[in-house]
Amino acid sequence: MNCENARELFAGHVDNLLYESEKEALEGHLKSCQRCSGEIEAQQSAALLARSAPRFRAPEGFTLSVMKEIRAIENEQSLFSWLWTMPAHLKLLEAAALMAVVFMGVYSAGFLSGQIMGGNGLAENGDASLVASVSMEYLDPVTPESMTDMYLSARENGNEN
């Protein structure tokens, strides 16, 4: 066994977690290597010091508050983590789809407003009743809080469908 392999087993030896074959191989190396035996003695004394240190009880609710903060950080990270893990071609495809939806919305709004206001829509094709039904001059003035009066006013003028 060389020193590098021995160092990998130090922590397990200090905590008595090694298999018997590993323990025997490590002890054989420690008998022949003063440097490794000095290092493992230092680790054993540090472990003994840590075990003999006084134990303190955490304040009430400490564990819950720490776990709550950890979950908040994990949720914050996972909120946008899908964006960073998504392949570039999917990001581009998503951006193109979004732009297509926005374009279709703007185009549809322009087309519909052209129909209602008399642009290239139905009003020029002889359907003036649509424009007249939307015109505000046929509505009688009513108080803003009276939706019923507005409905009745539109109905009396024959603008209800």
Secondary structure as the mmCIF struct_conf table of DSSP 4:
data_model
#
loop_
_struct_conf.conf_type_id
_struct_conf.id
_struct_conf.beg_label_comp_id
_struct_conf.beg_label_asym_id
_struct_conf.beg_label_seq_id
_struct_conf.end_label_comp_id
_struct_conf.end_label_asym_id
_struct_conf.end_label_seq_id
HELX_RH_AL_P HELX_RH_AL_P1 CYS A 3 VAL A 14
TURN_TY1_P TURN_TY1_P1 ASP A 15 ASN A 16
HELX_RH_AL_P HELX_RH_AL_P2 GLU A 20 SER A 32
HELX_RH_AL_P HELX_RH_AL_P3 GLN A 34 SER A 52
BEND BEND1 ALA A 53 ALA A 53
HELX_LH_PP_P HELX_LH_PP_P1 PRO A 54 ARG A 55
HELX_LH_PP_P HELX_LH_PP_P2 ARG A 57 PRO A 59
TURN_TY1_P TURN_TY1_P2 GLU A 60 GLY A 61
HELX_RH_AL_P HELX_RH_AL_P4 PHE A 62 THR A 85
BEND BEND2 MET A 86 MET A 86
HELX_RH_AL_P HELX_RH_AL_P5 ALA A 88 MET A 117
TURN_TY1_P TURN_TY1_P3 GLY A 118 GLY A 118
BEND BEND3 GLY A 119 GLY A 121
HELX_RH_3T_P HELX_RH_3T_P1 LEU A 122 ASN A 125
TURN_TY1_P TURN_TY1_P4 GLY A 126 GLY A 126
HELX_RH_AL_P HELX_RH_AL_P6 ALA A 128 VAL A 134
HELX_RH_3T_P HELX_RH_3T_P2 MET A 136 TYR A 138
BEND BEND4 LEU A 139 LEU A 139
HELX_LH_PP_P HELX_LH_PP_P3 ASP A 140 PRO A 141
TURN_TY1_P TURN_TY1_P5 PRO A 144 GLU A 145
HELX_RH_AL_P HELX_RH_AL_P7 MET A 147 GLU A 156
TURN_TY1_P TURN_TY1_P6 ASN A 157 GLY A 158
#
